Amino acid sequence: MYDDIFLELNYGKLYQLDVHGLSLEEAKAEIVHTINLIDIDYKGILVVHGYHKGVVLKNFIRNKFEHKNVYKKVNLDVGRTILLVR
């Protein structure tokens, strides 16, 4: 597991958003809401989607989620994905 210092040095300041346990629609709404309101100091969102209770959220975020302000996705580990924003 990567620590906060490593992540910040490599990707900049990240906002952490925990969506595991939410439905797909709830998670999508939370992610979009966060992207739209994120402070300019943040370079991305560290999305904690989990994987122990299934991979629906992980697969959606990594393979299907799109937003005009997300320019890159980084598959950090099996339970977390970074969305880098402009």
Phi and psi in degrees as GROMACS dihedral restraints (atoms count N, CA, C in turn):
[ dihedral_restraints ]
;  ai    aj    ak    al  type     phi  dphi    fc
    3     4     5     6     1   -83.5    20    10
    4     5     6     7     1   141.5    20    10
    6     7     8     9     1   -91.4    20    10
    7     8     9    10     1   167.3    20    10
    9    10    11    12     1   -60.7    20    10
   10    11    12    13     1   -36.9    20    10
   12    13    14    15     1   -65.7    20    10
   13    14    15    16     1   -45.1    20    10
   15    16    17    18     1   -59.1    20    10
   16    17    18    19     1   -46.1    20    10
   18    19    20    21     1   -63.3    20    10
   19    20    21    22     1   -44.2    20    10
   21    22    23    24     1   -66.5    20    10
   22    23    24    25     1   -38.7    20    10
   24    25    26    27     1   -65.4    20    10
   25    26    27    28     1   -35.2    20    10
   27    28    29    30     1   -89.6    20    10
   28    29    30    31     1   -30.9    20    10
   30    31    32    33     1  -123.2    20    10
   31    32    33    34     1    -8.9    20    10
   33    34    35    36     1    91.0    20    10
   34    35    36    37     1  -173.6    20    10
   36    37    38    39     1   -68.8    20    10
   37    38    39    40     1   127.2    20    10
   39    40    41    42     1  -116.4    20    10
   40    41    42    43     1   138.7    20    10
   42    43    44    45     1   -89.7    20    10
   43    44    45    46     1   129.8    20    10
   45    46    47    48     1   -94.7    20    10
   46    47    48    49     1   127.8    20    10
   48    49    50    51     1  -127.9    20    10
   49    50    51    52     1   118.0    20    10
   51    52    53    54     1   -97.9    20    10
   52    53    54    55     1   113.3    20    10
   54    55    56    57     1  -115.3    20    10
   55    56    57    58     1     0.7    20    10
   57    58    59    60     1   -68.2    20    10
   58    59    60    61     1   140.6    20    10
   60    61    62    63     1    95.8    20    10
   61    62    63    64     1   -12.6    20    10
   63    64    65    66     1   -88.9    20    10
   64    65    66    67     1   159.6    20    10
   66    67    68    69     1   -72.4    20    10
   67    68    69    70     1   167.1    20    10
   69    70    71    72     1   -59.3    20    10
   70    71    72    73     1   -45.3    20    10
   72    73    74    75     1   -65.8    20    10
   73    74    75    76     1   -40.1    20    10
   75    76    77    78     1   -64.3    20    10
   76    77    78    79     1   -43.8    20    10
   78    79    80    81     1   -63.3    20    10
   79    80    81    82     1   -44.5    20    10
   81    82    83    84     1   -60.1    20    10
   82    83    84    85     1   -44.7    20    10
   84    85    86    87     1   -62.3    20    10
   85    86    87    88     1   -42.3    20    10
   87    88    89    90     1   -64.0    20    10
   88    89    90    91     1   -42.0    20    10
   90    91    92    93     1   -65.4    20    10
   91    92    93    94     1   -47.6    20    10
   93    94    95    96     1   -61.9    20    10
   94    95    96    97     1   -44.0    20    10
   96    97    98    99     1   -58.8    20    10
   97    98    99   100     1   -45.1    20    10
   99   100   101   102     1   -65.2    20    10
  100   101   102   103     1   -43.7    20    10
  102   103   104   105     1   -59.9    20    10
  103   104   105   106     1   -42.6    20    10
  105   106   107   108     1   -69.4    20    10
  106   107   108   109     1   -24.8    20    10
  108   109   110   111     1  -112.1    20    10
  109   110   111   112     1     0.3    20    10
  111   112   113   114     1   -63.6    20    10
  112   113   114   115     1   140.1    20    10
  114   115   116   117     1   -68.4    20    10
  115   116   117   118     1   148.0    20    10
  117   118   119   120     1   -62.3    20    10
  118   119   120   121     1   -20.9    20    10
  120   121   122   123     1   -68.2    20    10
  121   122   123   124     1   -22.4    20    10
  123   124   125   126     1   -86.6    20    10
  124   125   126   127     1   137.7    20    10
  126   127   128   129     1   -95.8    20    10
  127   128   129   130     1   -13.0    20    10
  129   130   131   132     1  -175.5    20    10
  130   131   132   133     1  -178.9    20    10
  132   133   134   135     1  -122.4    20    10
  133   134   135   136     1   125.8    20    10
  135   136   137   138     1   -90.6    20    10
  136   137   138   139     1   103.5    20    10
  138   139   140   141     1   -91.3    20    10
  139   140   141   142     1   120.0    20    10
  141   142   143   144     1   -95.2    20    10
  142   143   144   145     1   106.7    20    10
  144   145   146   147     1  -108.3    20    10
  145   146   147   148     1   -13.4    20    10
  147   148   149   150     1    68.2    20    10
  148   149   150   151     1   179.7    20    10
  150   151   152   153     1  -159.5    20    10
  151   152   153   154     1    -9.9    20    10
  153   154   155   156     1   -67.1    20    10
  154   155   156   157     1   -30.7    20    10
  156   157   158   159     1  -101.1    20    10
  157   158   159   160     1    21.3    20    10
  159   160   161   162     1   123.5    20    10
  160   161   162   163     1   169.6    20    10
  162   163   164   165     1  -117.3    20    10
  163   164   165   166     1    15.8    20    10
  165   166   167   168     1   -59.4    20    10
  166   167   168   169     1   -49.6    20    10
  168   169   170   171     1   -65.7    20    10
  169   170   171   172     1   -45.5    20    10
  171   172   173   174     1   -57.9    20    10
  172   173   174   175     1   -50.0    20    10
  174   175   176   177     1   -64.4    20    10
  175   176   177   178     1   -39.5    20    10
  177   178   179   180     1   -63.5    20    10
  178   179   180   181     1   -50.5    20    10
  180   181   182   183     1   -62.3    20    10
  181   182   183   184     1   -43.6    20    10
  183   184   185   186     1   -77.8    20    10
  184   185   186   187     1   -31.8    20    10
  186   187   188   189     1  -112.0    20    10
  187   188   189   190     1   -27.5    20    10
  189   190   191   192     1  -120.7    20    10
  190   191   192   193     1   -24.8    20    10
  192   193   194   195     1   -67.2    20    10
  193   194   195   196     1   131.4    20    10
  195   196   197   198     1  -137.7    20    10
  196   197   198   199     1   145.8    20    10
  198   199   200   201     1  -154.2    20    10
  199   200   201   202     1   141.2    20    10
  201   202   203   204     1   -59.2    20    10
  202   203   204   205     1   -24.3    20    10
  204   205   206   207     1   -93.6    20    10
  205   206   207   208     1    -4.2    20    10
  207   208   209   210     1   -95.3    20    10
  208   209   210   211     1   117.4    20    10
  210   211   212   213     1  -104.7    20    10
  211   212   213   214     1   -12.2    20    10
  213   214   215   216     1  -160.1    20    10
  214   215   216   217     1   144.6    20    10
  216   217   218   219     1  -115.1    20    10
  217   218   219   220     1   137.6    20    10
  219   220   221   222     1  -121.7    20    10
  220   221   222   223     1   116.7    20    10
  222   223   224   225     1   -77.8    20    10
  223   224   225   226     1    99.6    20    10
  225   226   227   228     1   -75.5    20    10
  226   227   228   229     1   -57.8    20    10
  228   229   230   231     1  -152.4    20    10
  229   230   231   232     1  -173.5    20    10
  231   232   233   234     1   -65.8    20    10
  232   233   234   235     1   -19.5    20    10
  234   235   236   237     1  -112.6    20    10
  235   236   237   238     1     0.8    20    10
  237   238   239   240     1  -142.7    20    10
  238   239   240   241     1   143.4    20    10
  240   241   242   243     1  -135.2    20    10
  241   242   243   244     1   139.6    20    10
  243   244   245   246     1   -99.9    20    10
  244   245   246   247     1   131.6    20    10
  246   247   248   249     1  -108.2    20    10
  247   248   249   250     1   110.9    20    10
  249   250   251   252     1   -85.6    20    10
  250   251   252   253     1   132.0    20    10
  252   253   254   255     1  -116.7    20    10
  253   254   255   256     1   156.3    20    10
